[in-house]
Amino acid sequence: MTFDDFRDLISAHTNPVVLLEGRREIPESIVPAARRFAFLLSTSFPSMRFRSGNAPGTDAAFASGINDHDSNRLELFLPHVGHRKAVAGPRTLSVGSLTPESRVVVAESAVKASPRNRGLFDSKVPRLRAKGNYLLRDTLKVTGYGSAFPPPVAGFFYADPDDPMAGGTGHTIRVCRNHGVPVILQQDWLGWIPDLESGKKPGPPKK
């Protein structure tokens, strides 16, 4: 996806939500670029909201860029209440907030993306169930929850350059693709920074 394609996508939505996330292990050289990118998105698209998983690494780098401009537009989805409480923002949603029925629906989407983890979501073993909650958190970021937390219209990721589908980041990318949410990886969004810095604004939707 090009930057112009993204502008066209966003222009069709009144209050779009986008994902900003990725690997915990991120090169130090990428951290300031991710922070700058998120800041520029926030300033360039004033009606946009941003969703992340509140993890260290890429999530934290992106979140810092949003917080540099407007922390009220950042949504943090948590695997459990109190997760990294010191950095949690004003808009949060925990897996523990799901109704039993909603948890089943989200778990179905999680299993579709990562079938080998099926046993984690209803495990009676605390350690395994906790691991499952992290994957449910990653899934919930894509499915959304009620009118207050609608599904995102796109997702920006810093993924493993050698294996983009690895780990929780790969799981979230698969959920995005299963739900028709466009995925933009670092080889694309890093190249958008000059366009954002130039002050390009959203244009009218393509006919």
N, C-alpha and C positions, 0 to 999 in steps of 0.2 A: 504494500500500500504506500502511495506517495503522500506527501503532506497535503497536496491539493485534493487528493481523494478523501483524506481525513476531514478536511474543511467541509467538503460536500456532505459527508456523512453526518457531521455534527450539526450542520445547518438545518437538517430535517428534524431536530429534536429541540424542545424548549429548555429542558433542564437535564442534559445528558450526564450520565455517570460513566467514568472510565476507571479501569483497574490500573494500578501502578505497583508493580511488585517484581519478585524474582529471587534469585539465589541468595542464600546467606553469605556464601563466599563470593565476594565481588572485588576485582582488582582496585587497589587504592586509586589508580589513575581514572577509574570510571566513576568513583563516588562524586567528585565535584561536577562531572558532566550530568549525572543523573539528577543531582540537586538542582542544577541550572535548568535542565529540561523541564522538570516539574514546576519550578517557579515560573518559567516562561509560559507553560500551558495554562497555569492559573491566571496569569495576568492577561493572556491573549484571549481566553475564553471565560468571561466573567460569570456565565451561567452554569459552568461545568462543575460537577462534584467529582471527588476522587476517592477511590476505595482501595484499601490495602489490608494486609494481614497482620500488621504490627510486629513483624519479625525483624531481627537485626539484619544488617547487610543491605541488600537492594531496597527492601521495604523502607528501612530507616532513612536511606539516602533520598528516595523519592519524597517521603513524608516531610523531611526537613525542608525541601524546596517549597512544598505547599504551605508549611507553617511559616516560612519566611514571608509569605504574602497574606494568607487568610486561613488560619487553622480551622475556622468554622465550616469550611468546605471539604474537610477530610473526614472520611468514614473509616473506622477501624473495626474489622471483623475479628473476633477473638475465639480461640478454641475453648476457653473457659473464663469465667468472671475473674478479674484481677490479673489477667495475663499481661506481663510487662506494664504494670499499673503506672509506673513512673512516667511512661511516655504515652499513655493512652489519652486520646483527645476527647472533645465534647460529644462526638457522635460515635457511639460504639454499639455493636451487636454481638452477643455471645451465643455460641452453639447451645448453651444451657437455656437460652430464651426460647428455643424451639418447642412447640407443642409436640407430643409424641407422634401425632399424625404427620406433622411437617418434617420431623426427623426422619421418618420412614421415606418420605418423598425425596428428601435431599440425599439420603443414603442410597436410594436407587440410582440417582444420577452419579454418585461417587463410584458405585460398583460398576456402572457402565463404562466409566473412564478408566478404572483400575480394578478389574475383576479379581485379581489375585489377593486383594485386600478385603474381600467380602466379609471375612470372619471378624474383622476388627470392630465393626459398627454396632454389633449387639453382644460383644464379648462380655463375659462376667469377670474377666481378669482386669483389674484396674489399669495396669500398665498398658495392655493392649487397647482397652477402650479409650484411654487417654490419647494413644497414637491415632486411633480412629477419629477422635474429635478434631485433630489437626487437619485431617483430610476432609472432614465434613465442613470445617471452617473454610478450606480452600474451595470447596464445591459451592458453599453458600454464597461466597463472594460473586459467583457467576449467576446462580439462580435467582438471587435476591430474596427478599422476604417482605411480603405485603407492600402496600402503597408507599410506605416510608423508605423502603430500600429496594427500588426497582432494579431489574437486571441491568448490567452495564451495556453500553453500545460498542465498546472496544476495550482491548486489554494491551497494555504496554509491559513488556517483560525484559529483564536481563536474565537470559538462560545460559546454561552451560554451553560454551561454543562447540565442544566436542560431542555433547549428547543433550540437546535441548529438551528431550522428553524425560530426563532423569528427575527423580525426587518429587517433592511437593510442587515445584514449579512446573514440571512436565505434566503432573496430574491436573493442575489448574488449566494449562494450555489445552489438554484433551477435553476437559469439561467445556471450555470456551468453544472449541470446534464442534462438540456435540450439540451445543445450544446456538450455533450460528453467530457467535460473537467473534468479530475479526481480531486476530492476534498480530501484534507488531513487535518484532524482536529488535535487539539493540543494533543490528546491522542497518536497520532502517531508521529508528528514531534518533540515533546519534547524529544522523545526517540532516535531521530536521531543525537542529538548533539554529543554524544560520537563517532559515526561513522565519522561525519564531522571533529571532532577534531583529529581523528586518521589519517586523510589525505587520505582517500579513494578517488580514482579518477574515473571518468566515464570509464566504460569498453565498449567493442564492443557490438553492439546490439545482442540480443538473436536470434539464428537461428530458 
